[in-house]
Amino acid sequence: MTSAEALAAAALDSIRSWAPLSPAQAALREEYVAFVEQGRSDVIFRGGAEHLTGSCFVLTPDLLHVLLCFHRKGQFWVQVGGHVEPGDPSLAAGAFREAREESGIETLEPFEPDGAPVDLHRHALSSRFGTCLVHWDVGYVAFADLEALPVVSDESEAVAWFRVDRLPPDTPEDFPVRLRTVLEEMTHRRRASV
């Protein structure tokens, strides 16, 4: 089994094992499972037009603030994340690596380092993204203190903390709903683990 096949198999296990709180996320999870089963090694690295990506919702532990980057190509505020690299041991690890690189915050604490995702989001991309046509994004959560100062990376024009109930105007149209769903998922998981 190649490293791409192993990463795809691990991603599939992670996605399959998640029982989302949201019915919409549960339905999308089934589409992800079918996509990964059909594509296997072609779905992980950015070779194909459609592939998995890993993103990270960086939140304060009290769930009141979210760290967003103003994406250079997309020209919108969104969570950090990106493509899986050959050295990443898992999709989650790739998401957390990208989060550290794009935020400049080394002290991020993954909620579940190799656990279940908190968000699935498939989206078509504009021509500014080159050969990537569709990202099948898998979102995870990491925590950082509000005092952690973000640093702008090559992929963003700005990185900043926002209250979850006061997002900037230049977010994708569906982002507030996604974030609300993530916060509900986090609240549910925290209660279930007590």
N, C-alpha and C positions, 0 to 999 in steps of 0.2 A: 504494500500500500504506500503510495507517495505521500509526502507531507501535506499536499493539497487535499488528497483523499481523506487523510486522517483528520485534518482540520474540519473538512466538510462533515465527516461522520460525527465528530464531537459537537459541532454546531447543531447538527440535526438532533442529536440526543438532548442537547440543552433546550432547544425549541420545543421538542416533543414533550419533555418533562414538565414544562410550564403549563399550569392551569390558570389562564388569565381571569381576572375578575370581570373584565369587560367582555360582553358577548361579541362585540365587533372585533376585538383583539383575538378572541378564540376562533372566529371564522377566518381571520387573516392568518392565524397560526397554521391552519390546515393548508392554506395556499402555499405558505412557506415550506411546509413539510414536503408537499408535492414538488415544488420547485427544486429543492435540494436533492430529493430522491432522483429526479430526472437528470440533474446536471452533474452531480457529484463533484469531481475535482475542478470542473470549469466554473463553479459558482463562488469560489473563495477569492482567488486573486484577480486583479483587475484586467485580465486578458479579454474576457468576453464583454459583450455589450451590456449584459445584465449580470449582476453579482451581488453577493452579500457584502455589507459594510457593517462596521461596529461603531456605535456612538455612545456617548456618556452624558447623562444628565447629572451635572455637578450641582449638588444641593448643599445647603447648610444643614446641620443635623436636626434643626427644628423645622425643616421643610418650608421655611419662609422666604428663602432666597434661592435663585438659580443663576449659575454662571453661563453667560451666552457669549458667542463670538459673532462679530459681523463678518460673514463669509465673503472673502474677496471675489470668488467667481459668482456666487449666487446673489450677492448684494442684499443680504437679509441677515437678521439676528436669528441664531439657531444654536442648539447644543453642540458641543465639540464632538469630534469623531472623524472617521475616515476609513481608508482601505486597510485590509489585513496585509501584513508583510510576511515574507517567508520565515522570518525568525520568531514570529509570534506563536506561542504554544497553544493559543485558543482564540476564538473570536472575542471573548470577553477580555482577554489579555491585550489584544490588539486595540480594543476600544479604550482601555485604561491607558495604554501607551500613547495613543493619539490624544487623549484628554490631557495627559501631562505635557506632551509636546505643544499642543495648541493653546494651553492655558498658562504654561510656565509654572504651574503649581506642582511641586514635587511631592507635597505632603497629602495628596489625595488618598482617601481611604475607601476602597471598593466596598460597597454594601455586601455583595457576595462575590468574591474574586472570580470564581468559575461557576457561579450559580445561574439561575434562570434569568432570562431577560425581563425587562419591565415594559418594553414597548417594541412593537413592530410597525414599520412604516415603509411602504413601497412608494417610490416616487420617480416620475420621469424627469429627465434632466435636459437643460437647454444645450445648445451647441457649444457654449462656453466650457462645458465639461469634457470636451474632446470625444473620445470613442465610447465613453460611458453613456449609455442611454437610459438605464434604469438602475437605481440602487434599491436593494432589498435590505433596508437598514434594520439592525437589531440593536435595541437600546438597553443600556445598563445604567446603574446609579453608583456614583461615588460621592463621598462627603468631603467638604473642606470648610474651614472656619471662614467667616465673613471677613476677617482681618487678612486672610491670605491674598496677597496682591498678585493679580494676573499679569502676564506679560504677553504682548502681541507677537504672533508668529508670522511666518511667511505666508500662511494660508488665510490670514484674517487681517482686517483693517483695524479692529478694536476688540477688546475682551473686557467684559464688565459684569458686575453683579447687579441683578434686578430683583425686586420683590416679585414673588410669584403672582401676586394680584395686580401688579403694575408693570406689565411687559412693555417693551418699546414698540412703537408703531410699525417698524419695518421687520416684523416677523412674518413667516408664511401664514397664510389665512387659517390653516388648520392647526397651527402650533399651540394656541391657547388650549384647545380641546385635548391635544396630545399631552401637554404638560399636566392638565387636570387629571387625566387618566393615569399618568405616571404617579402623581401624588396620591390618588386613591389606592393604587396598587401598593405603594409603599406603606401607607397607613394600615391597609389590610394585612400585609405581611408582618409588620411590626406587632400588631395585635395577636396574630396567629402564633408568633414565636414566644409570646409571654406565657 
